[in-house]
Amino acid sequence: MLAAATPAVAASDRALDSVLAGFDKDEHPDLKGVVVLRDGKIVAERYFNGETPETLHDIRSAGKSITALLMGIAMDQRHIRSVGDPVARYWPEAQGSAIGDVPLRDVLTMRSGLAAFDEDPASPGNEDKMDEAADPLAFVLSLPRADPPGTRYRYNSVTAYVAGAVVAKATGQTLAAFAGANLFAPLGIKDWQWSADQAGYTKGQGNLSLTTRSLAKIGELVRKDGEYHGRRIVAATWLHEALAPKVMISASDPFADGYGYFWYSKLHEINGKPVQVSFASGNGGNKIYVVPSRHLVVAITSSAYGRGYGQRRSEAILKAILSASDK
């Protein structure tokens, strides 16, 4: 379990409480929860608009970052050999399709080359079209190629779905079952839900529901290079590789500088000092921020789905916490 803050709260912790309390007055009633950990201990926590510590919350595309962790665990267990392997090595039916010969590293960095772009409703592989498909696996295999693999970053949920399907096929389990046994249980996360599609495959692209505290636990696992309370859950080498930026995306994403294996990174300037942050991000402002230089993890749940202010608000919360913790 996460350790609660001690009764003797430091001045910086009172400052963090004040920062979070300030968002009680936010004009939009869809901020849900914020948990701040320092060295694995809760130093600030607040819930909004009816949320509680026990409420499960759909973190949307932040689930993609969890799928990346599961890919690493599958590699640790030798179910998957290398990110250089093509998709079809683990999904034989994909052989001959546009995704079949794509290396997993290009899947994990949104450079699969598929004609799939979530920001364009007309894109053949738009997320909504996959969600409506009677057979999502067949839908993915029918998509054409738009670019050579590895050449162009195009954010899309189809690619993350492929990553989840590969883990499922390689391990012989649903992605949810594999996650439950190998990630959630070791972290002490007992209450969670992960939706499946019409084909029965867990949606590796998102639709994972967790509590805000559980999000923070995952962030602490990442901050500690794959260990949680002394137990190795995922290899440190995998986390270093997953978090390292492979594609610079600042030209198209105002909230990130780089993109790794379904994880983002950004260098913030706080009180005149550079602070490097790695993070998972979901529609509406759902975040896991990991800040190693400050020994901090910030988990935010929000249901501002489809509304740009949700992302802006979460970044504002992060910056306020970083500023307050620097004093």
C-alpha positions as CSV (number, residue, x, y, z in Angstrom):
1,M,0.0,0.0,0.0
2,L,1.0,3.6,-0.5
3,A,2.3,5.1,2.8
4,A,0.2,8.0,4.1
5,A,1.8,11.3,5.0
6,T,3.0,11.5,8.6
7,P,1.1,13.9,11.0
8,A,4.1,16.3,11.0
9,V,3.5,17.8,7.6
10,A,6.4,19.7,6.1
11,A,5.9,23.3,4.9
12,S,6.2,22.2,1.3
13,D,3.4,19.6,1.9
14,R,1.1,22.3,3.3
15,A,1.9,24.3,0.2
16,L,0.9,21.4,-2.0
17,D,-2.4,21.0,-0.1
18,S,-3.0,24.7,-0.7
19,V,-2.3,24.2,-4.5
20,L,-4.8,21.4,-4.7
21,A,-7.4,23.3,-2.7
22,G,-7.2,26.1,-5.2
23,F,-8.7,23.9,-7.8
24,D,-11.9,23.6,-5.8
25,K,-12.9,26.8,-7.5
26,D,-12.2,25.5,-11.1
27,E,-15.0,26.6,-13.4
28,H,-15.4,23.2,-15.0
29,P,-17.0,20.5,-12.7
30,D,-15.0,17.6,-14.2
31,L,-11.7,17.5,-12.3
32,K,-11.8,14.3,-10.3
33,G,-8.7,13.6,-8.2
34,V,-5.1,14.5,-7.7
35,V,-2.6,12.4,-5.7
36,V,1.0,13.6,-5.1
37,L,3.7,11.1,-4.0
38,R,7.2,12.1,-2.8
39,D,9.5,9.1,-2.4
40,G,6.5,6.8,-2.5
41,K,4.5,8.5,0.2
42,I,1.3,10.5,-0.3
43,V,2.1,14.1,0.6
44,A,-1.0,15.7,-1.0
45,E,-4.3,14.3,-2.1
46,R,-7.6,15.8,-3.0
47,Y,-10.8,14.8,-4.7
48,F,-13.4,16.9,-6.6
49,N,-16.9,16.8,-7.9
50,G,-18.0,13.7,-6.1
51,E,-14.9,11.6,-6.6
52,T,-13.5,9.5,-3.7
53,P,-10.3,7.5,-3.2
54,E,-12.3,4.4,-4.2
55,T,-13.8,5.7,-7.4
56,L,-12.7,3.9,-10.6
57,H,-12.1,6.3,-13.4
58,D,-11.6,5.7,-17.1
59,I,-8.1,7.0,-17.9
60,R,-8.6,6.8,-21.6
61,S,-5.4,6.8,-23.6
62,A,-3.2,6.8,-20.5
63,G,-4.0,3.1,-20.8
64,K,-1.6,2.9,-23.8
65,S,1.3,3.6,-21.5
66,I,0.2,0.7,-19.3
67,T,0.2,-1.5,-22.5
68,A,3.8,-0.5,-23.0
69,L,4.7,-1.7,-19.5
70,L,3.0,-5.0,-20.2
71,M,5.0,-5.4,-23.4
72,G,8.1,-5.0,-21.3
73,I,6.9,-7.6,-18.8
74,A,6.1,-10.0,-21.6
75,M,9.7,-9.5,-22.9
76,D,11.1,-10.1,-19.4
77,Q,9.2,-13.4,-19.4
78,R,10.5,-14.3,-22.9
79,H,7.1,-14.4,-24.5
80,I,8.3,-11.6,-26.8
81,R,11.9,-11.7,-28.0
82,S,12.6,-8.2,-29.3
83,V,11.1,-4.9,-30.4
84,G,12.8,-5.6,-33.7
85,D,10.5,-8.5,-34.4
86,P,7.6,-7.9,-36.8
87,V,4.0,-8.1,-35.7
88,A,3.4,-11.3,-37.7
89,R,5.9,-13.2,-35.6
90,Y,3.3,-13.2,-32.8
91,W,0.2,-12.6,-34.8
92,P,0.6,-15.0,-37.8
93,E,-2.7,-14.0,-39.4
94,A,-1.2,-10.5,-39.9
95,Q,1.2,-11.9,-42.4
96,G,0.7,-10.1,-45.7
97,S,-1.3,-7.2,-44.2
98,A,0.1,-3.7,-43.9
99,I,0.8,-4.2,-40.2
100,G,2.3,-7.7,-40.5
101,D,5.9,-6.8,-41.3
102,V,6.0,-3.7,-39.0
103,P,8.6,-4.0,-36.2
104,L,7.2,-3.7,-32.7
105,R,9.4,-0.7,-32.1
106,D,7.5,1.2,-34.8
107,V,4.2,0.1,-33.3
108,L,5.2,1.4,-29.9
109,T,6.2,4.8,-31.3
110,M,3.1,5.4,-33.4
111,R,5.1,5.0,-36.6
112,S,3.4,1.8,-38.0
113,G,2.7,3.5,-41.3
114,L,-0.9,2.5,-41.2
115,A,-3.5,4.8,-42.7
116,A,-4.8,5.6,-39.2
117,F,-5.0,9.0,-37.7
118,D,-7.4,9.7,-34.8
119,E,-7.6,13.4,-35.5
120,D,-9.0,12.8,-38.9
121,P,-12.6,11.4,-38.9
122,A,-12.1,10.4,-42.6
123,S,-9.0,8.3,-41.9
124,P,-9.5,4.6,-42.7
125,G,-8.1,3.7,-39.3
126,N,-9.8,6.3,-37.2
127,E,-10.5,5.0,-33.7
128,D,-14.3,5.5,-34.0
129,K,-14.4,3.2,-37.1
130,M,-12.5,0.5,-35.2
131,D,-14.8,0.7,-32.3
132,E,-17.8,0.3,-34.6
133,A,-16.3,-2.7,-36.4
134,A,-17.9,-6.1,-35.8
135,D,-14.5,-7.8,-35.9
136,P,-11.8,-5.3,-34.8
137,L,-9.0,-7.8,-35.6
138,A,-10.1,-8.1,-39.2
139,F,-10.6,-4.3,-39.4
140,V,-7.0,-3.8,-38.4
141,L,-5.7,-6.3,-40.9
142,S,-7.7,-4.6,-43.7
143,L,-6.1,-1.2,-43.3
144,P,-3.9,0.1,-46.0
145,R,-0.4,1.5,-45.5
146,A,0.0,5.3,-45.8
147,D,3.7,5.6,-45.1
148,P,6.8,3.4,-44.8
149,P,7.0,2.0,-41.3
150,G,9.3,4.0,-39.0
151,T,9.1,7.3,-41.0
152,R,6.1,9.2,-39.7
153,Y,4.5,9.8,-36.3
154,R,0.7,9.6,-36.5
155,Y,-1.1,9.3,-33.2
156,N,-3.8,6.6,-33.4
157,S,-5.4,4.0,-31.2
158,V,-5.3,1.3,-33.8
159,T,-1.5,1.0,-33.3
160,A,-1.9,0.6,-29.6
161,Y,-4.6,-1.9,-30.1
162,V,-2.1,-3.9,-32.2
163,A,0.4,-3.8,-29.3
164,G,-2.1,-5.2,-26.9
165,A,-3.1,-7.9,-29.3
166,V,0.5,-8.9,-29.7
167,V,1.0,-9.2,-26.0
168,A,-2.2,-11.3,-25.7
169,K,-1.2,-13.6,-28.5
170,A,2.3,-14.0,-27.3
171,T,1.3,-14.8,-23.7
172,G,-1.8,-16.8,-24.5
173,Q,-3.9,-14.7,-22.2
174,T,-6.1,-11.7,-22.5
175,L,-4.2,-8.5,-22.0
176,A,-6.4,-7.8,-18.9
177,A,-5.6,-11.2,-17.4
178,F,-1.9,-10.7,-18.0
179,A,-2.1,-7.2,-16.5
180,G,-4.0,-8.5,-13.5
181,A,-1.4,-11.2,-12.6
182,N,1.8,-9.5,-13.6
183,L,1.2,-5.7,-12.9
184,F,-1.8,-4.9,-10.8
185,A,-1.6,-7.8,-8.3
186,P,2.1,-7.1,-7.5
187,L,1.2,-3.4,-7.0
188,G,-1.6,-4.3,-4.7
189,I,-4.2,-3.0,-7.1
190,K,-7.3,-5.0,-6.5
191,D,-10.1,-2.8,-7.9
192,W,-9.8,-2.2,-11.7
193,Q,-11.7,-2.7,-14.9
194,W,-10.4,-3.0,-18.5
195,S,-12.9,-3.2,-21.3
196,A,-12.7,-5.6,-24.2
197,D,-13.9,-5.2,-27.7
198,Q,-16.5,-7.3,-29.6
199,A,-13.8,-9.9,-30.5
200,G,-13.0,-10.3,-26.8
201,Y,-9.6,-8.6,-26.9
202,T,-8.7,-6.1,-24.2
203,K,-8.5,-2.6,-25.5
204,G,-4.8,-2.0,-25.3
205,Q,-5.5,1.5,-26.6
206,G,-7.4,2.6,-23.5
207,N,-10.7,2.1,-21.6
208,L,-8.8,1.1,-18.5
209,S,-10.5,2.2,-15.2
210,L,-8.4,2.7,-12.1
211,T,-8.5,4.8,-8.9
212,T,-6.3,7.9,-8.8
213,R,-4.2,6.2,-6.1
214,S,-3.7,3.2,-8.4
215,L,-2.5,5.5,-11.1
216,A,0.0,7.0,-8.6
217,K,1.3,3.5,-7.8
218,I,2.0,2.8,-11.4
219,G,3.8,6.2,-11.6
220,E,5.9,5.2,-8.5
221,L,6.8,1.9,-10.2
222,V,8.1,3.9,-13.2
223,R,10.0,6.3,-11.0
224,K,11.7,3.5,-9.2
225,D,12.9,1.9,-12.5
226,G,10.5,-1.0,-12.4
227,E,10.6,-1.9,-8.7
228,Y,7.9,-1.5,-6.2
229,H,8.6,-2.0,-2.5
230,G,11.7,-3.9,-3.4
231,R,10.0,-6.3,-5.9
232,R,11.1,-6.2,-9.5
233,I,8.0,-6.0,-11.7
234,V,9.4,-4.8,-15.0
235,A,13.1,-4.5,-16.2
236,A,14.8,-1.2,-15.6
237,T,16.3,-1.4,-19.1
238,W,12.8,-1.6,-20.6
239,L,11.6,1.4,-18.7
240,H,14.7,3.5,-19.7
241,E,14.0,2.5,-23.3
242,A,10.3,3.1,-23.1
243,L,10.7,6.6,-21.6
244,A,13.5,7.7,-23.9
245,P,12.1,10.0,-26.6
246,K,12.3,8.4,-30.0
247,V,10.3,11.0,-31.9
248,M,10.2,14.7,-31.3
249,I,6.5,15.8,-31.4
250,S,6.5,19.4,-30.1
251,A,5.5,20.8,-33.5
252,S,2.2,18.9,-33.2
253,D,1.7,18.5,-29.5
254,P,1.8,21.6,-27.2
255,F,2.1,19.5,-24.1
256,A,5.1,17.2,-25.0
257,D,8.5,17.4,-26.5
258,G,9.1,13.8,-27.3
259,Y,7.4,10.4,-27.5
260,G,8.9,7.0,-26.5
261,Y,7.1,3.7,-26.3
262,F,3.6,5.1,-25.6
263,W,5.1,7.5,-23.0
264,Y,5.6,11.2,-23.4
265,S,8.4,13.6,-22.2
266,K,8.6,17.3,-21.6
267,L,11.2,19.7,-20.2
268,H,9.5,22.3,-18.1
269,E,11.1,25.5,-16.7
270,I,10.0,26.0,-13.1
271,N,11.2,29.0,-11.2
272,G,14.0,29.4,-13.7
273,K,15.1,25.7,-13.4
274,P,14.7,22.9,-15.9
275,V,12.6,20.0,-14.8
276,Q,12.3,16.8,-16.9
277,V,9.0,15.1,-16.8
278,S,7.9,11.7,-18.2
279,F,4.2,11.1,-18.5
280,A,1.2,9.0,-19.5
281,S,-1.7,11.0,-21.0
282,G,-5.3,10.4,-21.7
283,N,-8.2,12.3,-23.2
284,G,-9.7,14.7,-20.7
285,G,-6.6,15.4,-18.8
286,N,-5.9,12.0,-17.2
287,K,-2.2,11.9,-16.3
288,I,0.6,10.1,-14.6
289,Y,3.5,12.5,-14.3
290,V,6.8,11.1,-13.2
291,V,9.4,13.6,-12.0
292,P,12.6,11.8,-10.9
293,S,14.6,14.9,-10.1
294,R,12.0,15.9,-7.5
295,H,11.3,12.4,-6.3
296,L,7.7,13.1,-7.3
297,V,4.7,11.3,-8.9
298,V,1.6,13.3,-9.7
299,A,-1.6,11.3,-10.7
300,I,-4.6,13.2,-12.1
301,T,-8.0,12.0,-13.0
302,S,-10.4,14.1,-15.0
303,S,-13.5,13.6,-17.2
304,A,-13.1,16.6,-19.5
305,Y,-13.3,14.2,-22.4
306,G,-13.0,15.9,-25.8
307,R,-12.4,19.3,-24.2
308,G,-9.1,21.0,-24.7
309,Y,-9.1,22.7,-21.3
310,G,-8.7,19.3,-19.6
311,Q,-5.1,18.9,-20.8
312,R,-4.3,22.5,-20.1
313,R,-5.7,22.2,-16.5
314,S,-3.7,19.1,-15.8
315,E,-0.5,20.7,-17.0
316,A,-1.3,23.8,-14.8
317,I,-1.8,21.5,-11.8
318,L,1.6,19.9,-12.5
319,K,3.4,23.2,-12.8
320,A,1.8,24.6,-9.7
321,I,2.9,21.5,-7.7
322,L,6.4,21.7,-9.1
323,S,6.6,25.4,-8.2
324,A,5.3,24.8,-4.7
325,S,7.6,21.8,-4.1
326,D,10.6,23.9,-5.0
327,K,10.2,26.3,-2.1
